[in-house]
């Protein structure tokens, strides 16, 4: 019997999702579903904490460890590297075990930084999913995220100090991965954190250029457009009971947001007569003065955004993209640098407002909500951004790019 022709067999693709937030798992789920099972043998690789989302997975699932979400948030809060050298070494070993078993023709990672090492050691082509504001090609200002320094000296002085120290801070954050690379016979990526986040053979940006523009991209970098995903959950019993006589505001702080910010936002909205529809993502509402009637653990975010006049969230890209796809402005209560960078793009486009979580108060939320609801330009620009979003189909773009990378272009892939 002759060996199978490698050009005609199904190509193996391993999708590695780092599970420190739901967003990284959800994006790869949405993108991977565009890969035709007739042409691709897909394996999904992630932590068991999101096993419920993968219960009906169309592909085999391999479980690997991700650090706890709480450790991820704590590292960001204290300004230290998310991963230490020991953790990354363990990640590389876990990656290599999966790669050895699956023998993929391509690995795709969403914030699985260890693939910068493991894919190269295994000599497997590697594509990374990232947000364009982390691109080494992006020209932008870096706002100081939540940090104790802000409370000590105020935002203005803290920002000046951060601007001076940022190159050193970024360099400090690159050390663990560079040490792991050197230990595995690979060269350093240098001292720019953006390279650490985007090092791959190909980089795919999960944003539209209309929101996060970059003038010149390397040939191995490509915009996919916004990656929209909502959990496959039934609409709650109250869905048709939401009154329309007051402004409806969709509120969610996602899997990485602050329960304190969620409570403050809900109480502020009640104070100014808005109706909140709430996705708690597991957070308790026990400390809310008046428990909202229209709350659920998860909601289909795109449908919830379409029901609303405003979306209040933690400033992360996935929820902001759901809002803008619906033509609805965003109020982002941002904590970490990723959220601040995303909201910086949202503010620059005139489709929302940023509030700093470390300086956020009920009064600030009330004022921001009133301003967003009462200023027509936010709705007008959000509607134009929605038109731009409709020009993109990120899963199809991902499938086309995968076909090109694996030589299936023109073969019915």
DRENKESE-873051 format. One record per residue (C-alpha): x, y, z. Coordinates in steps of 0.001 Angstrom, whole numbers, padded with zeros to 6 digits, m for minus. Example, Ala and Ser with C-alpha at 12.3 -4.5 7.8 and 13.67 -1.06 7.14 Angstrom:
site east = 012300	north = m004500	up = 007800;
site east = 013670	north = m001060	up = 007140;
***
This chain:
site east = 000000	north = 000000	up = 000000;
site east = 001401	north = 003385	up = m000971;
site east = 001991	north = 006109	up = 001594;
site east = m000714	north = 008754	up = 001787;
site east = 000061	north = 011818	up = m000325;
site east = 000847	north = 014586	up = 002196;
site east = m000668	north = 017194	up = m000115;
site east = m004050	north = 015435	up = m000206;
site east = m004444	north = 014194	up = 003374;
site east = m006256	north = 016253	up = 005979;
site east = m003883	north = 018770	up = 007502;
site east = m003501	north = 018644	up = 011272;
site east = m004011	north = 021912	up = 013148;
site east = m003527	north = 022291	up = 016914;
site east = m005259	north = 025288	up = 018509;
site east = m003643	north = 026277	up = 021844;
site east = m005737	north = 028629	up = 024000;
site east = m004223	north = 030059	up = 027177;
site east = m007116	north = 030026	up = 029656;
site east = m006210	north = 032984	up = 031893;
site east = m009345	north = 034662	up = 030535;
site east = m012336	north = 033365	up = 028626;
site east = m011494	north = 035660	up = 025700;
site east = m008481	north = 033639	up = 024548;
site east = m010467	north = 030395	up = 024537;
site east = m013515	north = 031962	up = 022903;
site east = m011566	north = 033578	up = 020066;
site east = m009945	north = 030317	up = 019038;
site east = m013276	north = 028502	up = 019283;
site east = m014845	north = 031037	up = 016933;
site east = m011949	north = 030939	up = 014484;
site east = m011433	north = 027182	up = 014560;
site east = m015042	north = 026456	up = 013632;
site east = m014331	north = 027902	up = 010186;
site east = m011876	north = 025076	up = 009405;
site east = m013649	north = 022509	up = 007235;
site east = m013494	north = 019046	up = 008804;
site east = m013169	north = 017572	up = 005323;
site east = m009770	north = 019202	up = 004952;
site east = m008500	north = 019736	up = 008512;
site east = m007977	north = 017473	up = 011498;
site east = m008256	north = 019947	up = 014399;
site east = m007247	north = 019419	up = 018020;
site east = m008214	north = 022023	up = 020624;
site east = m005766	north = 022454	up = 023511;
site east = m006629	north = 024344	up = 026692;
site east = m007177	north = 024146	up = 030455;
site east = m010035	north = 022149	up = 031973;
site east = m011559	north = 025238	up = 033610;
site east = m013542	north = 025862	up = 030422;
site east = m014517	north = 022234	up = 029885;
site east = m018221	north = 023171	up = 029929;
site east = m017738	north = 025328	up = 026825;
site east = m016069	north = 022436	up = 025047;
site east = m018566	north = 019748	up = 026002;
site east = m019949	north = 019776	up = 022444;
site east = m016624	north = 020394	up = 020739;
site east = m016489	north = 019115	up = 017154;
site east = m012818	north = 018229	up = 017714;
site east = m010738	north = 016191	up = 020144;
site east = m009679	north = 018268	up = 023166;
site east = m006335	north = 017974	up = 024926;
site east = m006079	north = 019388	up = 028437;
site east = m003037	north = 021375	up = 029536;
site east = m002534	north = 023625	up = 032541;
site east = m002888	north = 027386	up = 032538;
site east = m002065	north = 029459	up = 035595;
site east = m005142	north = 030386	up = 037681;
site east = m007015	north = 033478	up = 036521;
site east = m006522	north = 034942	up = 040008;
site east = m002738	north = 034638	up = 039686;
site east = m002914	north = 036302	up = 036274;
site east = m004912	north = 039221	up = 037704;
site east = m002655	north = 039546	up = 040751;
site east = 000474	north = 039670	up = 038569;
site east = m001044	north = 042449	up = 036491;
site east = m002138	north = 044323	up = 039609;
site east = 001339	north = 044370	up = 041118;
site east = 003023	north = 045137	up = 037802;
site east = 005099	north = 041957	up = 037661;
site east = 005576	north = 039499	up = 034785;
site east = 002557	north = 037281	up = 034241;
site east = 004743	north = 034172	up = 033935;
site east = 007943	north = 033273	up = 035728;
site east = 010690	north = 031173	up = 034150;
site east = 009683	north = 027956	up = 035927;
site east = 006084	north = 028246	up = 034717;
site east = 007148	north = 028856	up = 031136;
site east = 009524	north = 025887	up = 031225;
site east = 006628	north = 023698	up = 032371;
site east = 004407	north = 025179	up = 029663;
site east = 007011	north = 024360	up = 027002;
site east = 007222	north = 020750	up = 028182;
site east = 003405	north = 020480	up = 028128;
site east = 003242	north = 021992	up = 024643;
site east = 005901	north = 019636	up = 023330;
site east = 004083	north = 016595	up = 024711;
site east = 000925	north = 017570	up = 022844;
site east = 002818	north = 018416	up = 019658;
site east = 004618	north = 015081	up = 019806;
site east = 001315	north = 013193	up = 020083;
site east = m000768	north = 015232	up = 017625;
site east = 001998	north = 015889	up = 015072;
site east = 000338	north = 019048	up = 013740;
site east = 001204	north = 020703	up = 010457;
site east = 000395	north = 024050	up = 012092;
site east = m000012	north = 025269	up = 015662;
site east = m002098	north = 028340	up = 016436;
site east = m001879	north = 030041	up = 019805;
site east = m003910	north = 032688	up = 021580;
site east = m001692	north = 034148	up = 024329;
site east = 000132	north = 030836	up = 024754;
site east = 003502	north = 032613	up = 024914;
site east = 005418	north = 029359	up = 025422;
site east = 004727	north = 028418	up = 021795;
site east = 007406	north = 030950	up = 020887;
site east = 009750	north = 028249	up = 022186;
site east = 007953	north = 024921	up = 021843;
site east = 006806	north = 025344	up = 018234;
site east = 010342	north = 026311	up = 017208;
site east = 011932	north = 023439	up = 019132;
site east = 009469	north = 021048	up = 017462;
site east = 010011	north = 022790	up = 014100;
site east = 006296	north = 023240	up = 013496;
site east = 004924	north = 026395	up = 011808;
site east = 003317	north = 028690	up = 014365;
site east = 000645	north = 031389	up = 014041;
site east = m000321	north = 033699	up = 016918;
site east = m003632	north = 035478	up = 017507;
site east = m003167	north = 038916	up = 019092;
site east = m004699	north = 042363	up = 019303;
site east = m003209	north = 044951	up = 017000;
site east = m002464	north = 047399	up = 019811;
site east = 000257	north = 044950	up = 020952;
site east = 001928	north = 044978	up = 017557;
site east = 005576	north = 046093	up = 017483;
site east = 004498	north = 048135	up = 014444;
site east = 001836	north = 050112	up = 016337;
site east = 002647	north = 053704	up = 017247;
site east = 000834	north = 054754	up = 020402;
site east = 000990	north = 056066	up = 023921;
site east = 001035	north = 053576	up = 026791;
site east = m001246	north = 054673	up = 029655;
site east = m000319	north = 053621	up = 033150;
site east = m002684	north = 050844	up = 034279;
site east = m004051	north = 050463	up = 037810;
site east = m001073	north = 050694	up = 040127;
site east = m000486	north = 051784	up = 043747;
site east = 001648	north = 054649	up = 042407;
site east = m001492	north = 056326	up = 041050;
site east = m002982	north = 056593	up = 044544;
site east = 000284	north = 058000	up = 045910;
site east = 001052	north = 060731	up = 043385;
site east = m002022	north = 061032	up = 041150;
site east = m002562	north = 059977	up = 037549;
site east = m000626	north = 062824	up = 035907;
site east = 002608	north = 062316	up = 037865;
site east = 002257	north = 058528	up = 037786;
site east = 001945	north = 058693	up = 033990;
site east = 005100	north = 060828	up = 033710;
site east = 007045	north = 058334	up = 035816;
site east = 005613	north = 055417	up = 033849;
site east = 006623	north = 057013	up = 030534;
site east = 010210	north = 057267	up = 031804;
site east = 010320	north = 053774	up = 033279;
site east = 008240	north = 051901	up = 030674;
site east = 011142	north = 050662	up = 028511;
site east = 012756	north = 049176	up = 031616;
site east = 009433	north = 047738	up = 032799;
site east = 008818	north = 046125	up = 029403;
site east = 012372	north = 044751	up = 029428;
site east = 011820	north = 043265	up = 032895;
site east = 008673	north = 041508	up = 031639;
site east = 010574	north = 039949	up = 028722;
site east = 013226	north = 038265	up = 030899;
site east = 011421	north = 034996	up = 031774;
site east = 010645	north = 034045	up = 028161;
site east = 014075	north = 035113	up = 026927;
site east = 015717	north = 032930	up = 029579;
site east = 013605	north = 029956	up = 028530;
site east = 014454	north = 030587	up = 024882;
site east = 018176	north = 030655	up = 025649;
site east = 017901	north = 027445	up = 027690;
site east = 016371	north = 025750	up = 024630;
site east = 018979	north = 027008	up = 022182;
site east = 016951	north = 029913	up = 020769;
site east = 018006	north = 033568	up = 020499;
site east = 016596	north = 036314	up = 022706;
site east = 013627	north = 038298	up = 021423;
site east = 015095	north = 041489	up = 022838;
site east = 013646	north = 043804	up = 025449;
site east = 010385	north = 044870	up = 023791;
site east = 007375	north = 043221	up = 025464;
site east = 005390	north = 043576	up = 022250;
site east = 007704	north = 041077	up = 020559;
site east = 007180	north = 038656	up = 023435;
site east = 003406	north = 038885	up = 022883;
site east = 003551	north = 038553	up = 019090;
site east = 006542	north = 036372	up = 018283;
site east = 005379	north = 033827	up = 015683;
site east = 005894	north = 032825	up = 012080;
site east = 002585	north = 034552	up = 011307;
site east = 000604	north = 037021	up = 013404;
site east = m003157	north = 037475	up = 012994;
site east = m004811	north = 040545	up = 014521;
site east = m008292	north = 040136	up = 015985;
site east = m009245	north = 043767	up = 015321;
site east = m010342	north = 045842	up = 012337;
site east = m007827	north = 048451	up = 011124;
site east = m010587	north = 051081	up = 011365;
site east = m010370	north = 050737	up = 015156;
site east = m006651	north = 049963	up = 015618;
site east = m004821	north = 051266	up = 012544;
site east = m001228	north = 050348	up = 011723;
site east = 000373	north = 052077	up = 008747;
site east = 002812	north = 049375	up = 007678;
site east = 002516	north = 045701	up = 008467;
site east = 005208	north = 043093	up = 007818;
site east = 004174	north = 040559	up = 005152;
site east = 003628	north = 037868	up = 007805;
site east = 001182	north = 040025	up = 009803;
site east = m002508	north = 040199	up = 008840;
site east = m005727	north = 041737	up = 010153;
site east = m008539	north = 039210	up = 010527;
site east = m011088	north = 041715	up = 011793;
site east = m013130	north = 041489	up = 014998;
site east = m013684	north = 037969	up = 016339;
site east = m017246	north = 037870	up = 017667;
site east = m018258	north = 035069	up = 020012;
site east = m021118	north = 034550	up = 022440;
site east = m021777	north = 031564	up = 024694;
site east = m024367	north = 029161	up = 023362;
site east = m026899	north = 029720	up = 026130;
site east = m030660	north = 029964	up = 026135;
site east = m032196	north = 033385	up = 026544;
site east = m033292	north = 033949	up = 030155;
site east = m036981	north = 033856	up = 031025;
site east = m036990	north = 037624	up = 031561;
site east = m035630	north = 038443	up = 028092;
site east = m038984	north = 039634	up = 026686;
site east = m039892	north = 041460	up = 029893;
site east = m037185	north = 044120	up = 029716;
site east = m039026	north = 047482	up = 029657;
site east = m038286	north = 049950	up = 026892;
site east = m039493	north = 053107	up = 028656;
site east = m036012	north = 053721	up = 030148;
site east = m032549	north = 053437	up = 028578;
site east = m031378	north = 049814	up = 028547;
site east = m027698	north = 049303	up = 029422;
site east = m025898	north = 045972	up = 028999;
site east = m023410	north = 045458	up = 031837;
site east = m020736	north = 042787	up = 032078;
site east = m017246	north = 042758	up = 033512;
site east = m016394	north = 039424	up = 031874;
site east = m014261	north = 036691	up = 033375;
site east = m011397	north = 039043	up = 034297;
site east = m013308	north = 042093	up = 035494;
site east = m013834	north = 043490	up = 038962;
site east = m016833	north = 042541	up = 041067;
site east = m016493	north = 045902	up = 042828;
site east = m016742	north = 047740	up = 039508;
site east = m019781	north = 045649	up = 038579;
site east = m021568	north = 046540	up = 041825;
site east = m020707	north = 050249	up = 041502;
site east = m021910	north = 050349	up = 037901;
site east = m025222	north = 048671	up = 038710;
site east = m025951	north = 050998	up = 041628;
site east = m025039	north = 054034	up = 039503;
site east = m027366	north = 052965	up = 036687;
site east = m030237	north = 052498	up = 039133;
site east = m029615	north = 055993	up = 040500;
site east = m030132	north = 057599	up = 037075;
site east = m033116	north = 055499	up = 036040;
site east = m031529	north = 053097	up = 033544;
site east = m032533	north = 049461	up = 033144;
site east = m029520	north = 047152	up = 033424;
site east = m029348	north = 043753	up = 031756;
site east = m026451	north = 041958	up = 033391;
site east = m024115	north = 039065	up = 032634;
site east = m022267	north = 038313	up = 035860;
site east = m019796	north = 035725	up = 034462;
site east = m020074	north = 034056	up = 037864;
site east = m019618	north = 037138	up = 040065;
site east = m021881	north = 037415	up = 043077;
site east = m024412	north = 040242	up = 043237;
site east = m024894	north = 039775	up = 046983;
site east = m023500	north = 043215	up = 047788;
site east = m025670	north = 045140	up = 045315;
site east = m028122	north = 047318	up = 047225;
site east = m030972	north = 046335	up = 044910;
site east = m030394	north = 043057	up = 043057;
site east = m031067	north = 043622	up = 039363;
site east = m034102	north = 041826	up = 038018;
site east = m032549	north = 041194	up = 034618;
site east = m029388	north = 039265	up = 035433;
site east = m027896	north = 035955	up = 034313;
site east = m024535	north = 034225	up = 034669;
site east = m024031	north = 034359	up = 030896;
site east = m025881	north = 036134	up = 028102;
site east = m025450	north = 036023	up = 024329;
site east = m023392	north = 039192	up = 024218;
site east = m024141	north = 040244	up = 020660;
site east = m027904	north = 039955	up = 021238;
site east = m027599	north = 041779	up = 024585;
site east = m025677	north = 044630	up = 022947;
site east = m028367	north = 044971	up = 020281;
site east = m030994	north = 045332	up = 023019;
site east = m029061	north = 048175	up = 024658;
site east = m028305	north = 051844	up = 024074;
site east = m024967	north = 051516	up = 025897;
site east = m022580	north = 048740	up = 026959;
site east = m020639	north = 049012	up = 030238;
site east = m017730	north = 046571	up = 030542;
site east = m014135	north = 046137	up = 031722;
site east = m012775	north = 047673	up = 028522;
site east = m011620	north = 044371	up = 027022;
site east = m011718	north = 043948	up = 023264;
site east = m014264	north = 041076	up = 023014;
site east = m017162	north = 042894	up = 024699;
site east = m016255	north = 046198	up = 023073;
site east = m016333	north = 044490	up = 019682;
site east = m019775	north = 043051	up = 020435;
site east = m021021	north = 046542	up = 021282;
site east = m019512	north = 048184	up = 018213;
site east = m020768	north = 045428	up = 015916;
site east = m024238	north = 046385	up = 017172;
site east = m023518	north = 050104	up = 016688;
site east = m023660	north = 050784	up = 020436;
site east = m021172	north = 053010	up = 022331;
site east = m019013	north = 051625	up = 025159;
site east = m018102	north = 052713	up = 028663;
site east = m014972	north = 050777	up = 029625;
site east = m013870	north = 050619	up = 033277;
site east = m010296	north = 049518	up = 032652;
site east = m007749	north = 048025	up = 035059;
site east = m004899	north = 046338	up = 033209;
site east = m002770	north = 047633	up = 030348;
site east = m004496	north = 045486	up = 027725;
site east = m007865	north = 047015	up = 028646;
site east = m006402	north = 050526	up = 028700;
site east = m004850	north = 050059	up = 025252;
site east = m008113	north = 048771	up = 023821;
site east = m010122	north = 051627	up = 025345;
site east = m007541	north = 054113	up = 024095;
site east = m008425	north = 052926	up = 020585;
site east = m012148	north = 053118	up = 021380;
site east = m011825	north = 056702	up = 022645;
site east = m009655	north = 057695	up = 019687;
site east = m012409	north = 056483	up = 017360;
site east = m015021	north = 058473	up = 019299;
site east = m017179	north = 055411	up = 020029;
site east = m016870	north = 055266	up = 023804;
site east = m015281	north = 056516	up = 027006;
site east = m012659	north = 055167	up = 029387;
site east = m012867	north = 055317	up = 033155;
site east = m009911	north = 054238	up = 035252;
site east = m010957	north = 051549	up = 037696;
site east = m008565	north = 052871	up = 040352;
site east = m010229	north = 056294	up = 040186;
site east = m013755	north = 055132	up = 039468;
site east = m016662	north = 056296	up = 041609;
site east = m020427	north = 056046	up = 041389;
site east = m020549	north = 059742	up = 040456;
site east = m018002	north = 059268	up = 037673;
site east = m020011	north = 056384	up = 036216;
site east = m023258	north = 058355	up = 036412;
site east = m021689	north = 061344	up = 034645;
site east = m020111	north = 059174	up = 031955;
site east = m023330	north = 057247	up = 031273;
site east = m025338	north = 060472	up = 030974;
site east = m022743	north = 061956	up = 028619;
site east = m022662	north = 058863	up = 026395;
site east = m026468	north = 058624	up = 026250;
site east = m027038	north = 062338	up = 025663;
site east = m024305	north = 063011	up = 023063;
site east = m025479	north = 061976	up = 019559;
site east = m021963	north = 061811	up = 018106;
site east = m021179	north = 058632	up = 020052;
site east = m024118	north = 056815	up = 018487;
site east = m023334	north = 058194	up = 015041;
site east = m019709	north = 057080	up = 015156;
site east = m020642	north = 053703	up = 016663;
site east = m023060	north = 053185	up = 013763;
site east = m020294	north = 053944	up = 011262;
site east = m017961	north = 051565	up = 013086;
site east = m020673	north = 048901	up = 012887;
site east = m020727	north = 049371	up = 009117;
site east = m016950	north = 048876	up = 009066;
site east = m017226	north = 045732	up = 011215;
site east = m019641	north = 044195	up = 008731;
site east = m016945	north = 044263	up = 006071;
site east = m014973	north = 041629	up = 007998;
site east = m015513	north = 037933	up = 008497;
site east = m012692	north = 036917	up = 010829;
site east = m013373	north = 033149	up = 010783;
site east = m013401	north = 033097	up = 006963;
site east = m010228	north = 035190	up = 006868;
site east = m008609	north = 032762	up = 009309;
site east = m009671	north = 029757	up = 007219;
site east = m008277	north = 031379	up = 004070;
site east = m004996	north = 032220	up = 005792;
site east = m004720	north = 028673	up = 007140;
site east = m005299	north = 027255	up = 003662;
site east = m002594	north = 029521	up = 002284;
site east = m000098	north = 028618	up = 004987;
site east = m000699	north = 024887	up = 004575;
site east = m000705	north = 024917	up = 000799;
site east = m004409	north = 024169	up = 000476;
site east = m005262	north = 027401	up = m001340;
site east = m007097	north = 026522	up = m004528;
site east = m007765	north = 022946	up = m003307;
site east = m011290	north = 023522	up = m002068;
site east = m010089	north = 024418	up = 001445;
***
